[in-house]
Amino acid sequence: MVIDYGKIIFGDVDSSDYGIYISGEGVYNAPERVVEFIEVPGRNGSIAMDQGRYENISITYPAMYLGKDQEEFREKLSDFRNAILSQKGYQRLEDSYHPDEYRMGVYASGLEVTKVFRKMRGGEFELTFNCKPQRYLISGDTVQTLTASGTITNPTAFASAPLLRIYGTGSATVNGVTLTISAADTYTDIDCELMEAYKGSVSRNSFLSLSGVDFPVLSPGENTITLGSGI
């Protein structure tokens, strides 16, 4: 029997709305870091070439439902199956075991009941998601606004690729990387993870230039942001 009941929210699907609850023994694993090991003839050991990235990670939630009768079980499971299978591509995945965090995942399995109990009133099954390696802080969704040069704190132990919204025309420098907007508009969004500049659905890559080859990241701790004239 599944114990330690919790819930997930995947996209716009909340498992508790269907009376389906999950356990969390599979949600604490870490993603695999991509490292290539190279053997050199005549040399002891291997050379480790760190690729600076992590693989996607598979997250599996044991789940269960228990209803008043077989018909309710069948209907609730069908409704939940249709809802979760309709979520396409990467969606936000939250669970009650990590109330301050979320992942971005794709539902990667069907839905097969592995155990039926209580006179066909309920059953157990697994929900498996293929997730990006990052965990995102829910607090990171809160907009931080700078109207003058200042600092922003990254409270994690990892570098973070920020989403920046720059108002005006001119330059802003984030941790030594200068971003220059060359065409006037209300604002330009710069997604440092996707390495794209846009406003709504319109690309503004042609109006963005960088002082180097890489987009800026926020290092652990305090990060300096300098706003130039017009920004």
Backbone torsions as a table, in degrees:
resi	resn	phi	psi	omega
1	MET	NA	134.2	177.1
2	VAL	-68.6	134.5	-179.5
3	ILE	-124.0	178.4	178.7
4	ASP	56.8	61.1	-171.1
5	TYR	-65.5	138.6	173.9
6	GLY	-142.5	-164.5	178.6
7	LYS	-146.2	165.1	172.6
8	ILE	-124.5	154.4	167.8
9	ILE	-124.3	119.3	-178.5
10	PHE	-123.1	113.1	-172.8
11	GLY	62.2	-121.5	177.5
12	ASP	-106.2	20.3	-178.9
13	VAL	-107.2	117.8	177.0
14	ASP	-104.7	117.8	-174.5
15	SER	-60.7	-31.6	-177.9
16	SER	-69.5	-21.7	175.7
17	ASP	-64.5	-21.0	-179.1
18	TYR	-106.2	6.1	-177.7
19	GLY	73.5	19.9	-178.1
20	ILE	-104.9	130.7	-176.8
21	TYR	-127.0	156.7	-172.3
22	ILE	-128.1	163.5	170.5
23	SER	-114.5	163.2	-167.4
24	GLY	-115.3	21.8	-175.6
25	GLU	-68.5	-16.2	-177.9
26	GLY	-102.8	12.6	-170.2
27	VAL	-107.0	6.0	-175.5
28	TYR	-105.4	4.9	-177.5
29	ASN	-73.8	158.4	179.3
30	ALA	-108.8	150.7	178.8
31	PRO	-71.8	160.9	-178.9
32	GLU	-87.2	128.3	176.8
33	ARG	-77.1	139.5	-177.6
34	VAL	-86.6	110.0	179.0
35	VAL	-131.0	128.8	176.7
36	GLU	-100.4	129.2	179.7
37	PHE	-104.4	126.0	-175.3
38	ILE	-114.8	127.9	178.0
39	GLU	-90.4	132.4	178.3
40	VAL	-114.5	120.4	-179.7
41	PRO	-55.9	134.1	178.5
42	GLY	80.9	3.0	-178.8
43	ARG	-119.2	133.5	178.3
44	ASN	-70.2	145.1	176.8
45	GLY	73.8	-174.6	-178.6
46	SER	-120.7	152.3	172.6
47	ILE	-86.7	126.5	-179.9
48	ALA	-96.1	116.8	178.4
49	MET	-103.6	98.3	-179.1
50	ASP	-74.8	122.2	-177.9
51	GLN	-81.6	-5.9	176.9
52	GLY	72.1	24.0	178.7
53	ARG	-148.9	171.2	-179.1
54	TYR	-123.3	152.4	175.6
55	GLU	-78.1	157.5	167.4
56	ASN	-58.6	158.7	-178.3
57	ILE	-127.2	141.0	177.6
58	SER	-90.1	125.0	179.5
59	ILE	-115.6	122.8	-178.9
60	THR	-118.2	129.2	177.0
61	TYR	-110.1	116.1	166.5
62	PRO	-63.4	135.0	-174.9
63	ALA	-134.1	161.0	179.3
64	MET	-153.3	157.5	173.3
65	TYR	-140.4	140.2	175.1
66	LEU	-137.2	117.4	-178.2
67	GLY	-113.9	-170.8	-176.9
68	LYS	-82.6	-23.7	179.0
69	ASP	-159.4	176.2	-176.2
70	GLN	-64.1	-38.5	-178.6
71	GLU	-63.8	-43.1	179.1
72	GLU	-64.2	-42.3	178.0
73	PHE	-57.6	-47.6	-178.5
74	ARG	-62.9	-43.1	-177.5
75	GLU	-68.8	-45.5	-178.7
76	LYS	-64.3	-42.1	-179.5
77	LEU	-65.8	-39.2	178.2
78	SER	-64.0	-43.8	179.8
79	ASP	-63.5	-43.4	-179.9
80	PHE	-66.5	-43.6	179.2
81	ARG	-58.3	-46.8	-179.4
82	ASN	-63.4	-39.5	-177.7
83	ALA	-66.9	-46.8	-174.6
84	ILE	-74.6	-32.6	178.0
85	LEU	-72.8	-18.2	179.3
86	SER	-81.0	-9.1	179.1
87	GLN	-80.6	112.4	-173.5
88	LYS	-101.2	142.2	176.3
89	GLY	69.7	-168.8	179.5
90	TYR	-67.3	131.2	177.2
91	GLN	-130.8	157.7	176.2
92	ARG	-67.8	131.5	-178.6
93	LEU	-122.9	115.6	177.4
94	GLU	-117.3	149.6	171.5
95	ASP	-138.8	159.9	-174.5
96	SER	-74.0	-6.0	178.7
97	TYR	-86.8	-15.0	178.5
98	HIS	-131.9	72.8	-172.9
99	PRO	-65.6	-16.0	-178.1
100	ASP	-102.3	1.4	-172.5
101	GLU	-135.4	164.4	169.6
102	TYR	-148.4	163.1	174.9
103	ARG	-116.0	169.3	169.0
104	MET	-113.1	120.5	-173.5
105	GLY	-141.1	165.0	174.4
106	VAL	-117.2	132.4	176.9
107	TYR	-68.2	120.0	-166.0
108	ALA	-113.8	12.4	-177.9
109	SER	-139.8	170.6	170.8
110	GLY	-81.4	-148.6	175.4
111	LEU	-144.6	101.5	-176.3
112	GLU	-117.4	121.5	177.4
113	VAL	-75.1	119.9	-176.0
114	THR	-95.8	-16.0	-179.9
115	LYS	-152.6	128.1	177.7
116	VAL	-112.6	139.1	-177.4
117	PHE	-146.2	173.5	178.1
118	ARG	54.1	57.5	175.4
119	LYS	55.2	45.8	177.1
120	MET	65.5	20.3	179.4
121	ARG	-84.9	-16.4	-175.8
122	GLY	-158.7	176.8	180.0
123	GLY	-167.3	170.1	177.6
124	GLU	-116.1	148.1	179.1
125	PHE	-158.9	174.5	180.0
126	GLU	-120.0	145.7	175.8
127	LEU	-117.3	117.6	-175.1
128	THR	-116.8	132.0	-179.0
129	PHE	-124.1	139.6	171.7
130	ASN	-94.8	111.5	-169.0
131	CYS	-113.2	147.1	168.1
132	LYS	-59.8	152.5	-174.1
133	PRO	-68.7	-23.1	-176.1
134	GLN	-73.7	148.2	161.8
135	ARG	-104.5	132.3	-178.8
136	TYR	-105.0	135.7	176.5
137	LEU	-76.9	130.9	175.6
138	ILE	-61.2	-33.7	177.7
139	SER	-64.0	-22.9	177.9
140	GLY	-69.7	-12.8	176.2
141	ASP	-77.8	-12.4	-179.9
142	THR	-77.9	123.9	-177.7
143	VAL	-68.4	131.8	172.3
144	GLN	-110.2	125.6	-173.6
145	THR	-111.3	130.6	174.3
146	LEU	-117.9	124.1	174.3
147	THR	-103.3	-3.0	174.4
148	ALA	-148.2	168.1	179.2
149	SER	-56.7	145.0	-178.0
150	GLY	-173.4	-155.7	-178.3
151	THR	-130.9	154.8	172.5
152	ILE	-130.7	137.1	-176.2
153	THR	-98.2	130.7	169.5
154	ASN	-99.7	110.0	-172.7
155	PRO	-82.0	1.8	-176.0
156	THR	-97.1	177.2	178.1
157	ALA	-93.1	4.5	-175.5
158	PHE	-123.8	150.4	173.3
159	ALA	-64.6	144.9	-176.9
160	SER	-123.2	136.9	177.0
161	ALA	-92.7	108.1	-172.0
162	PRO	-81.8	160.9	167.2
163	LEU	-102.2	116.2	-175.5
164	LEU	-108.6	138.0	170.4
165	ARG	-117.0	113.2	-176.9
166	ILE	-107.5	123.1	177.8
167	TYR	-95.8	133.6	175.0
168	GLY	100.2	-170.3	-179.3
169	THR	-123.7	133.2	-177.6
170	GLY	143.2	-149.3	-173.4
171	SER	-127.0	147.5	171.4
172	ALA	-134.2	141.7	-178.1
173	THR	-117.0	125.6	179.9
174	VAL	-118.9	112.5	-179.8
175	ASN	50.4	43.7	175.6
176	GLY	87.4	-7.4	176.8
177	VAL	-99.6	120.4	-177.9
178	THR	-95.8	127.1	176.5
179	LEU	-108.8	126.9	-178.1
180	THR	-117.7	124.4	175.9
181	ILE	-98.3	121.1	-171.0
182	SER	-102.6	-5.3	-179.5
183	ALA	-128.4	137.3	-176.6
184	ALA	-69.7	138.5	171.5
185	ASP	-166.3	172.1	-179.6
186	THR	-60.5	-48.9	179.5
187	TYR	-158.1	165.3	173.9
188	THR	-133.1	127.7	174.3
189	ASP	-90.2	133.7	178.7
190	ILE	-123.2	111.5	179.3
191	ASP	-94.8	105.9	-174.8
192	CYS	-75.0	-16.4	175.3
193	GLU	-80.8	-44.9	178.0
194	LEU	-80.3	-16.3	-176.6
195	MET	59.7	50.8	-178.0
196	GLU	-135.6	147.8	172.0
197	ALA	-118.9	138.1	-175.8
198	TYR	-162.2	166.2	167.7
199	LYS	-133.7	112.7	-172.6
200	GLY	63.2	-124.4	179.4
201	SER	-99.0	7.2	-176.0
202	VAL	-101.9	124.9	179.2
203	SER	-68.7	139.1	173.7
204	ARG	-125.6	26.2	180.0
205	ASN	-59.9	-34.7	-177.0
206	SER	-70.1	-15.0	-179.8
207	PHE	-101.2	4.6	-178.9
208	LEU	-114.4	132.4	171.9
209	SER	-129.0	149.2	-178.9
210	LEU	-116.0	151.3	178.5
211	SER	-76.1	-15.0	178.4
212	GLY	-137.0	-163.7	-178.1
213	VAL	-92.4	-16.6	-175.2
214	ASP	-109.9	147.9	172.3
215	PHE	-74.3	153.9	-177.5
216	PRO	-70.5	153.5	172.7
217	VAL	-127.4	158.5	174.8
218	LEU	-97.9	114.3	-179.9
219	SER	-74.7	161.0	173.9
220	PRO	-56.5	136.3	-178.6
221	GLY	95.3	-154.2	-176.4
222	GLU	-81.3	141.9	-179.3
223	ASN	-128.0	134.0	-176.4
224	THR	-91.4	131.3	176.5
225	ILE	-124.4	123.6	-178.8
226	THR	-112.7	123.0	-179.1
227	LEU	-99.1	125.2	177.7
228	GLY	-83.7	178.8	178.8
229	SER	-60.7	134.4	178.1
230	GLY	90.1	-2.7	-179.1
231	ILE	-111.4	NA	NA
